């Protein structure tokens, strides 16, 4: 259920202001900024409405509390937010204009004042926007993050509360991306400060990528995943995963396949290309996602759902060359705790280590996102988007029929042939339906330059395997490269349907004996085997 508005949102929505008198209200900071009133509180500080005493211009002042200002690591992180936003210099990112410190030692920075609403408020009040409006908003987020990524800055806490919508030039829904408080900055200022380290989780769980949830070293693709979650929420009206606890949500991001938009909201008639685009953005494996914000924007603009793509296609092309923004007149500010809570930093501890070292992901859901080998990173022209936005669907059906089970197979590298019953049934990643049985069966994974990988299991329930194929070169002995194992037809398992024949058989064909069990596969364990 939607959470009640925070203090800042109440102010923007016309609710009564905070009653408690704040001692900073009426003071002038650094001799330049008179504090008018408190707007709200966020994870890293308090936001006030201020006014430049000489220019009589409204500004937003974000201030770190006196207690937190005594902690050097928090001061560094607070100032990093100001540096990250100001370093990018892109019109869709909030403009930070000044930094300072009070006589009491409280640090602050000054931002443009934004008058509008955040995306979370829009979704709460108006529901799912039409596709052209989604395109218009998301394409601007892509431009903002593309510019940030080009400067080596990863946001890491992208969510609807951090996307603010204002009116500009007579047009609605001009986007400002906020809150770089936990941004990761490359270079001496970011990496040298060691403000984050492997094993720590920072972000909002509902929008957190699997690798971020595991506490791994992250790159810009965590923002791509988070934006995929936002698009999913804008279409379906809710995020892909919910749970009763922080770790419950993280576990779902790591282990479960999200329900497709068409399955979540069948009444919407979500087109196939839109669904494939969303599910690719939400790939567990970051190598299978869009690799840049340019690719994300171009693929989204190529999706057709009631028109609106042509206008955004030009915006997607402009993403590759973001322009520095000109000075924008002050129009408002947003920041306080959103419906999903402030950005949270916690150590993974023992549970995180167990999850991070898992070799097999057990995928229990019946819906599965089609995937495809990732094209080379970099900008792509809209004419090329078809292959990027709509990877070929696997040959197997996405869901099982009565009396069937589904087997999800993923490999590193992807694109391995899946051979079962003597026939190629698709390429990984693939969801393979097969008759339910208590007789063991074997699926063989084949990819050029890699050793064949047999997988034996009992198809008595849905399950999934994530496997690493061994390069043949890695098996060299004494400088001699062994030949690839000879490929021979796979024995048809007892549970597989008989091969078609030109004439119907007069009597049922006796079932062949079950195939011999292959040698145990190192590192692979079927947790459902009986």
C-alpha positions as CSV (number, residue, x, y, z in Angstrom):
1,X,0.0,0.0,0.0
2,X,1.3,3.5,-0.7
3,X,2.9,5.2,2.2
4,X,1.6,8.5,3.5
5,X,3.4,11.6,2.1
6,X,6.5,12.8,4.0
7,X,6.8,16.3,5.4
8,X,8.1,17.8,2.2
9,X,5.4,16.2,0.1
10,X,2.8,17.5,2.5
11,X,4.2,21.0,2.0
12,X,4.2,20.7,-1.7
13,X,0.6,19.3,-1.7
14,X,-0.7,22.2,0.5
15,X,-0.8,20.4,3.8
16,X,0.0,22.3,7.0
17,X,3.7,23.0,7.6
18,X,5.7,21.4,10.3
19,X,4.5,22.9,13.6
20,X,7.7,22.6,15.6
21,X,9.8,25.7,15.5
22,X,13.2,25.1,14.0
23,X,16.0,27.1,15.5
24,X,17.7,27.6,12.1
25,X,14.6,29.3,10.6
26,X,15.4,33.0,10.4
27,X,19.1,32.6,10.5
28,X,21.4,33.5,7.7
29,X,24.1,31.0,6.7
30,X,27.5,32.1,5.4
31,X,26.1,35.7,5.3
32,X,24.2,34.9,2.1
33,X,21.3,32.4,2.6
34,X,18.4,33.3,4.9
35,X,16.5,30.2,6.1
36,X,12.8,30.6,5.6
37,X,11.3,27.3,6.6
38,X,12.0,23.6,6.8
39,X,10.8,21.5,3.9
40,X,11.7,18.0,5.0
41,X,14.3,15.5,6.0
42,X,16.2,12.9,4.0
43,X,18.7,10.2,4.6
44,X,21.7,12.5,4.7
45,X,20.3,15.8,5.9
46,X,17.6,18.4,6.4
47,X,16.3,20.5,3.5
48,X,15.2,24.1,4.0
49,X,13.7,26.7,1.8
50,X,16.1,29.6,1.7
51,X,16.7,32.9,0.0
52,X,19.8,34.6,-1.3
53,X,19.8,37.8,0.7
54,X,21.4,39.9,-2.1
55,X,19.7,38.4,-5.2
56,X,16.3,37.7,-3.4
57,X,16.3,34.4,-5.1
58,X,14.7,31.3,-3.6
59,X,17.1,28.3,-3.1
60,X,17.0,25.0,-1.4
61,X,19.6,24.4,1.4
62,X,20.5,20.9,2.4
63,X,22.2,20.8,5.7
64,X,23.9,18.0,7.6
65,X,23.0,17.9,11.3
66,X,25.4,18.9,13.9
67,X,25.8,15.4,15.3
68,X,26.4,13.9,11.8
69,X,28.8,16.7,10.9
70,X,31.2,15.4,13.6
71,X,31.7,12.1,11.6
72,X,34.2,12.6,8.9
73,X,32.9,9.8,6.7
74,X,29.4,11.2,6.7
75,X,30.7,14.6,5.9
76,X,32.6,13.2,3.0
77,X,29.6,11.4,1.7
78,X,27.4,14.5,2.1
79,X,29.8,16.6,0.2
80,X,30.2,13.9,-2.4
81,X,26.5,14.4,-3.2
82,X,27.2,18.0,-4.0
83,X,30.3,17.2,-6.1
84,X,28.6,14.5,-8.0
85,X,25.6,16.6,-9.0
86,X,27.7,19.7,-9.9
87,X,30.3,17.7,-11.8
88,X,27.9,16.4,-14.4
89,X,26.5,19.8,-15.5
90,X,23.4,18.4,-17.3
91,X,20.1,20.1,-17.4
92,X,18.1,17.0,-16.1
93,X,20.3,16.8,-12.9
94,X,19.6,19.2,-10.1
95,X,22.0,22.1,-10.1
96,X,24.2,22.6,-7.0
97,X,25.5,26.2,-6.7
98,X,27.3,26.6,-3.4
99,X,28.7,24.8,-0.3
100,X,29.5,26.1,3.1
101,X,29.8,25.6,6.9
102,X,28.0,27.2,9.8
103,X,29.9,28.5,12.8
104,X,28.7,25.5,14.7
105,X,30.5,23.2,12.2
106,X,27.4,22.1,10.3
107,X,28.1,21.6,6.6
108,X,25.6,22.5,3.9
109,X,25.2,22.9,0.2
110,X,22.8,25.1,-1.9
111,X,20.6,23.8,-4.8
112,X,18.1,25.3,-7.2
113,X,14.6,25.4,-5.7
114,X,12.2,23.1,-7.6
115,X,8.4,23.6,-7.7
116,X,6.6,20.4,-8.7
117,X,6.2,16.8,-7.6
118,X,8.3,13.7,-7.6
119,X,7.4,10.7,-9.8
120,X,6.3,8.7,-6.8
121,X,3.6,11.3,-6.0
122,X,2.5,11.3,-9.7
123,X,2.1,7.5,-9.7
124,X,0.3,7.5,-6.4
125,X,-2.2,10.2,-7.4
126,X,-2.8,9.4,-11.1
127,X,-1.8,5.8,-11.5
128,X,0.0,4.4,-14.5
129,X,0.7,7.0,-17.2
130,X,0.1,6.3,-20.8
131,X,3.1,5.0,-22.8
132,X,4.0,8.2,-24.6
133,X,4.2,10.0,-21.2
134,X,6.4,7.2,-19.8
135,X,8.7,7.5,-22.8
136,X,8.9,11.3,-22.3
137,X,9.9,11.0,-18.7
138,X,12.2,8.0,-19.0
139,X,14.1,9.4,-22.0
140,X,15.1,12.4,-19.8
141,X,16.3,10.1,-17.0
142,X,18.4,8.3,-19.6
143,X,20.0,11.5,-20.7
144,X,20.8,12.5,-17.1
145,X,22.3,9.2,-16.2
146,X,24.2,8.9,-19.5
147,X,25.9,12.2,-18.7
148,X,26.6,11.0,-15.2
149,X,28.1,7.7,-16.3
150,X,30.2,9.5,-18.9
151,X,31.8,11.4,-15.9
152,X,32.3,8.1,-14.0
153,X,29.4,8.7,-11.6
154,X,26.9,6.0,-10.7
155,X,23.8,7.1,-8.9
156,X,23.1,3.7,-7.1
157,X,19.8,4.9,-5.5
158,X,17.6,5.7,-8.5
159,X,13.9,5.5,-7.6
160,X,10.7,7.5,-8.3
161,X,11.3,9.7,-5.2
162,X,14.5,10.8,-6.7
163,X,12.9,11.8,-10.0
164,X,11.3,15.3,-9.7
165,X,8.9,16.7,-12.4
166,X,8.6,20.4,-13.0
167,X,7.2,22.7,-15.6
168,X,9.7,24.3,-17.9
169,X,9.1,26.5,-20.9
170,X,5.4,25.8,-20.8
171,X,5.9,22.0,-20.9
172,X,5.1,19.6,-18.2
173,X,7.2,16.7,-16.9
174,X,10.6,18.3,-17.2
175,X,12.8,15.8,-15.2
176,X,15.3,16.6,-12.5
177,X,17.2,13.7,-11.1
178,X,18.0,14.2,-7.4
179,X,19.9,12.8,-4.4
180,X,23.4,11.6,-5.4
181,X,24.0,11.0,-1.7
182,X,25.3,7.4,-2.2
183,X,26.7,7.9,-5.7
184,X,29.9,6.1,-6.6
185,X,32.5,8.3,-8.2
186,X,35.5,7.0,-10.1
187,X,38.8,8.7,-9.9
188,X,40.8,9.9,-6.9
189,X,38.0,11.7,-5.2
190,X,35.6,8.8,-5.2
191,X,37.7,5.6,-5.1
192,X,40.5,7.1,-2.9
193,X,38.0,8.1,-0.3
194,X,36.9,4.5,0.2
195,X,33.5,5.6,1.1
196,X,32.1,2.2,0.1
197,X,33.5,-1.3,0.1
198,X,32.6,-4.7,-1.1
199,X,30.2,-6.4,1.3
200,X,28.2,-3.3,2.0
201,X,24.7,-2.7,0.7
202,X,23.6,0.8,-0.2
203,X,20.4,1.7,-1.9
204,X,16.6,1.1,-1.7
205,X,15.7,-2.6,-1.8
206,X,12.8,-2.4,-4.2
207,X,15.1,-0.9,-7.0
208,X,18.3,-2.7,-6.2
209,X,20.1,-4.9,-8.7
210,X,21.1,-8.5,-7.8
211,X,24.8,-7.7,-7.8
212,X,24.1,-4.6,-5.6
213,X,22.0,-6.8,-3.3
214,X,24.9,-9.3,-3.0
215,X,27.3,-6.5,-1.9
216,X,29.5,-7.0,-5.0
217,X,31.5,-4.3,-6.7
218,X,29.0,-2.4,-8.9
219,X,29.2,-0.5,-12.2
220,X,26.8,1.8,-14.1
221,X,24.5,-1.2,-15.0
222,X,23.0,-1.0,-11.5
223,X,21.3,2.2,-12.7
224,X,20.1,0.4,-15.8
225,X,18.4,-2.2,-13.6
226,X,16.9,0.4,-11.3
227,X,15.5,2.3,-14.3
228,X,14.0,-1.0,-15.6
229,X,12.2,-1.4,-12.2
230,X,10.9,2.1,-12.5
231,X,9.5,1.4,-16.0
232,X,7.9,-1.8,-14.7
233,X,6.3,0.2,-11.9
234,X,5.1,2.9,-14.3
235,X,3.4,0.2,-16.5
236,X,2.0,-2.2,-13.8
237,X,1.4,0.3,-10.9
238,X,3.7,-1.7,-8.6
239,X,7.3,-2.8,-8.3
240,X,8.3,-6.4,-9.4
241,X,9.2,-7.6,-5.9
242,X,7.7,-7.1,-2.5
243,X,8.4,-8.7,0.9
244,X,8.0,-8.2,4.6
245,X,11.6,-7.3,5.2
246,X,14.6,-5.6,3.6
247,X,16.4,-8.9,3.1
248,X,13.3,-10.5,1.8
249,X,13.1,-8.1,-1.1
250,X,16.9,-8.4,-1.8
251,X,16.5,-12.2,-1.9
252,X,13.8,-11.9,-4.5
253,X,15.9,-9.6,-6.7
254,X,18.8,-12.2,-6.5
255,X,16.8,-15.4,-6.9
256,X,13.4,-14.9,-8.5
257,X,12.4,-14.2,-12.0
258,X,9.9,-11.2,-12.1
259,X,6.4,-11.8,-13.3
260,X,6.1,-10.4,-16.8
261,X,4.0,-7.2,-17.2
262,X,1.5,-9.0,-19.3
263,X,1.0,-11.6,-16.7
264,X,0.9,-9.0,-13.9
265,X,-1.6,-6.8,-15.7
266,X,-3.2,-8.8,-18.6
267,X,-5.9,-6.2,-19.0
268,X,-3.4,-3.7,-20.3
269,X,-2.5,-5.5,-23.4
270,X,1.2,-4.9,-23.1
271,X,2.8,-5.4,-26.5
272,X,5.5,-8.1,-26.9
273,X,8.3,-5.7,-27.7
274,X,7.5,-3.6,-24.6
275,X,7.6,-6.7,-22.5
276,X,10.8,-7.9,-24.0
277,X,12.4,-4.5,-23.4
278,X,11.4,-4.4,-19.7
279,X,12.4,-8.0,-19.0
280,X,15.8,-7.5,-20.6
281,X,16.4,-4.4,-18.4
282,X,15.6,-6.6,-15.4
283,X,18.0,-9.4,-16.3
284,X,19.7,-11.0,-13.3
285,X,23.0,-11.2,-15.3
286,X,24.2,-7.6,-16.0
287,X,25.9,-8.9,-19.1
288,X,22.4,-9.6,-20.5
289,X,21.0,-6.2,-19.8
290,X,21.3,-3.1,-21.9
291,X,24.9,-2.1,-21.5
292,X,24.5,1.7,-21.7
293,X,21.8,4.3,-21.2
294,X,22.0,5.0,-24.9
295,X,21.0,1.4,-25.7
296,X,18.2,1.6,-23.1
297,X,16.7,4.8,-24.5
298,X,17.0,3.7,-28.2
299,X,15.4,0.3,-27.5
300,X,12.6,1.9,-25.5
301,X,11.9,4.4,-28.3
302,X,11.6,1.6,-30.8
303,X,8.8,0.0,-28.8
304,X,5.3,0.7,-30.2
305,X,2.4,1.1,-27.8
306,X,-0.1,3.5,-29.1
307,X,2.4,5.9,-30.7
308,X,4.7,8.4,-29.1
309,X,8.0,6.6,-30.0
310,X,9.0,8.9,-32.9
311,X,9.3,12.0,-30.7
312,X,11.4,10.2,-28.1
313,X,13.6,8.5,-30.7
314,X,15.3,11.9,-31.4
315,X,15.8,12.4,-27.6
316,X,17.4,8.9,-27.5
317,X,19.9,9.9,-30.2
318,X,20.6,13.1,-28.3
319,X,21.5,11.0,-25.2
320,X,24.9,10.1,-26.8
321,X,26.0,13.7,-26.6
322,X,24.6,15.4,-23.5
323,X,24.9,19.2,-23.4
324,X,25.8,21.2,-20.4
325,X,22.7,23.0,-19.0
326,X,22.3,26.7,-18.9
327,X,21.4,28.4,-15.6
328,X,17.8,27.7,-14.7
329,X,15.7,29.9,-12.7
330,X,14.9,28.5,-9.2
331,X,11.7,26.6,-9.0
332,X,11.6,24.3,-6.0
333,X,13.2,21.4,-4.3
334,X,12.3,18.0,-3.1
335,X,13.9,15.6,-0.7
336,X,12.6,13.6,2.2
337,X,12.0,10.0,3.1
338,X,10.0,8.3,0.3
339,X,7.6,5.5,0.5
340,X,10.4,3.0,0.4
341,X,12.5,4.6,3.1
342,X,15.8,6.5,3.1
343,X,18.9,5.0,1.4
344,X,20.2,2.3,3.7
345,X,23.7,1.0,4.3
346,X,24.1,-2.3,6.0
347,X,26.8,-5.0,6.1
348,X,25.9,-8.3,4.5
349,X,27.5,-10.4,7.2
350,X,27.2,-14.1,7.2
351,X,24.0,-14.2,5.3
352,X,25.4,-12.0,2.5
353,X,28.5,-14.3,2.2
354,X,26.3,-17.3,1.8
355,X,24.1,-15.7,-0.8
356,X,27.1,-14.3,-2.7
357,X,28.8,-17.7,-2.9
358,X,25.7,-19.5,-4.2
359,X,26.6,-21.5,-7.4
360,X,23.0,-22.3,-8.4
361,X,19.9,-20.0,-8.4
362,X,16.7,-21.9,-7.9
363,X,14.1,-20.3,-10.1
364,X,10.7,-21.4,-9.0
365,X,8.5,-19.0,-11.0
366,X,6.9,-20.3,-14.2
367,X,7.2,-17.1,-16.2
368,X,10.6,-16.3,-17.5
369,X,12.1,-13.4,-19.4
370,X,13.5,-14.3,-22.9
371,X,17.2,-13.3,-23.2
372,X,19.8,-13.0,-25.9
373,X,23.6,-12.6,-26.1
374,X,24.5,-9.0,-25.4
375,X,25.7,-6.9,-28.4
376,X,28.8,-4.9,-28.1
377,X,28.5,-1.9,-25.8
378,X,28.3,1.6,-27.3
379,X,25.8,3.8,-29.1
380,X,23.5,2.3,-31.7
381,X,21.4,3.9,-34.3
382,X,17.6,3.6,-34.0
383,X,17.6,1.5,-37.2
384,X,19.6,-1.1,-35.4
385,X,17.4,-1.3,-32.4
386,X,15.2,-4.2,-33.6
387,X,17.7,-6.8,-32.8
388,X,18.6,-5.1,-29.5
389,X,15.2,-4.5,-28.1
390,X,13.5,-7.7,-29.2
391,X,15.9,-10.7,-28.8
392,X,14.5,-13.9,-30.4
393,X,12.2,-15.8,-28.1
394,X,13.4,-19.3,-27.1
395,X,11.9,-22.2,-29.1
396,X,10.3,-23.7,-26.0
397,X,7.1,-22.3,-24.6
398,X,7.4,-19.8,-21.8
399,X,5.1,-21.7,-19.5
400,X,4.3,-25.3,-18.9
401,X,1.0,-27.0,-19.8
402,X,-0.8,-29.3,-17.3
403,X,1.3,-32.4,-16.7
404,X,4.5,-30.6,-17.6
405,X,7.3,-28.9,-15.7
406,X,9.6,-26.1,-16.8
407,X,13.4,-26.2,-16.6
408,X,15.3,-22.9,-16.7
409,X,18.8,-23.2,-18.1
410,X,21.3,-20.3,-18.1
411,X,25.0,-20.5,-19.0
412,X,28.1,-18.4,-18.9
413,X,28.8,-17.7,-21.7
414,X,25.3,-17.6,-23.0
415,X,24.2,-19.0,-26.4
416,X,24.8,-22.7,-25.7
417,X,22.7,-25.2,-27.6
418,X,20.3,-27.1,-25.4
419,X,20.0,-30.7,-26.7
420,X,17.4,-33.0,-25.3
421,X,15.9,-36.1,-26.7
422,X,18.4,-36.0,-29.6
423,X,17.1,-32.6,-30.7
424,X,18.3,-29.0,-30.2
425,X,15.5,-27.3,-28.2
426,X,16.9,-23.7,-28.1
427,X,19.9,-21.7,-26.8
428,X,20.6,-20.5,-23.3
429,X,19.1,-18.7,-21.5
430,X,16.0,-20.8,-22.2
431,X,13.0,-22.1,-20.3
432,X,12.3,-25.7,-21.5
433,X,9.0,-27.5,-20.9
434,X,9.0,-31.3,-20.6
435,X,6.6,-34.0,-19.4
436,X,6.6,-34.5,-15.6
437,X,8.3,-37.8,-14.8
438,X,10.1,-39.6,-12.0
439,X,12.6,-41.1,-14.4
440,X,16.0,-39.3,-14.6
441,X,16.7,-37.5,-17.9
442,X,19.7,-35.7,-19.3
443,X,20.0,-32.3,-21.1
444,X,23.4,-31.6,-22.8
445,X,24.7,-28.0,-23.3
446,X,26.9,-27.4,-26.3
447,X,28.8,-24.3,-27.4
448,X,31.7,-24.0,-29.8
449,X,35.1,-23.9,-28.1
450,X,33.7,-25.3,-24.9
451,X,33.3,-28.8,-23.5
452,X,29.8,-30.4,-23.6
453,X,28.0,-30.0,-20.3
454,X,25.6,-32.8,-19.5
455,X,23.0,-32.1,-16.8
456,X,21.1,-35.0,-15.3
457,X,18.0,-34.4,-13.2
458,X,14.5,-35.8,-12.4
459,X,11.8,-33.7,-14.1
460,X,9.3,-34.0,-11.2
461,X,9.1,-30.3,-10.6
462,X,10.1,-26.8,-11.9
463,X,13.7,-26.0,-11.4
464,X,16.6,-23.9,-12.7
465,X,20.3,-24.2,-13.3
466,X,23.0,-21.6,-13.8
467,X,26.1,-23.2,-15.2
468,X,29.6,-22.2,-16.3
469,X,30.8,-23.9,-19.5
470,X,34.5,-24.9,-19.5
471,X,36.6,-23.6,-22.4
472,X,38.4,-26.4,-24.2
473,X,41.6,-24.4,-24.1
474,X,41.5,-24.7,-20.3
475,X,41.9,-28.5,-20.6
476,X,45.2,-28.4,-22.5
477,X,47.7,-30.9,-21.3
478,X,51.4,-30.9,-22.2
479,X,50.9,-28.1,-24.8
480,X,48.6,-30.3,-26.9
481,X,45.0,-29.1,-27.4
482,X,42.6,-32.0,-27.2
483,X,39.9,-32.5,-29.8
484,X,36.3,-31.6,-29.0
485,X,34.3,-34.6,-27.8
486,X,32.6,-36.2,-30.7
487,X,28.9,-35.2,-30.8
488,X,26.6,-38.1,-31.0
489,X,22.8,-38.2,-31.0
490,X,21.4,-38.0,-27.5
491,X,19.5,-41.1,-26.3
492,X,15.8,-40.2,-26.1
493,X,14.8,-40.2,-22.4
494,X,11.9,-42.3,-21.3
495,X,9.8,-39.2,-20.6
496,X,10.3,-37.6,-24.0
497,X,7.6,-38.0,-26.7
498,X,8.4,-40.5,-29.5
499,X,9.8,-39.1,-32.7
500,X,7.2,-38.5,-35.4
501,X,6.9,-41.2,-38.0
502,X,5.2,-41.3,-41.4
503,X,2.9,-44.1,-40.5
504,X,1.1,-44.7,-37.1
505,X,2.5,-47.6,-35.1
506,X,0.2,-50.5,-34.7
507,X,1.4,-51.2,-31.2
508,X,2.9,-48.8,-28.6
509,X,6.6,-48.7,-28.9
510,X,8.3,-50.0,-25.8
511,X,10.1,-47.4,-23.8
512,X,13.9,-47.4,-24.2
513,X,16.0,-47.9,-21.1
514,X,17.0,-44.7,-19.3
515,X,20.2,-43.2,-20.6
516,X,23.4,-43.9,-18.7
517,X,24.2,-41.4,-16.0
518,X,27.0,-39.0,-17.0
519,X,30.0,-38.4,-14.7
520,X,29.1,-36.1,-11.8
521,X,29.3,-32.4,-12.7
522,X,31.6,-30.5,-10.4
523,X,29.9,-27.6,-8.6
524,X,26.3,-28.6,-9.7
525,X,23.8,-30.0,-7.2
526,X,20.1,-30.6,-7.9
527,X,18.4,-29.4,-4.6
528,X,15.2,-31.0,-5.7
529,X,16.6,-34.5,-6.4
530,X,15.1,-37.3,-4.5
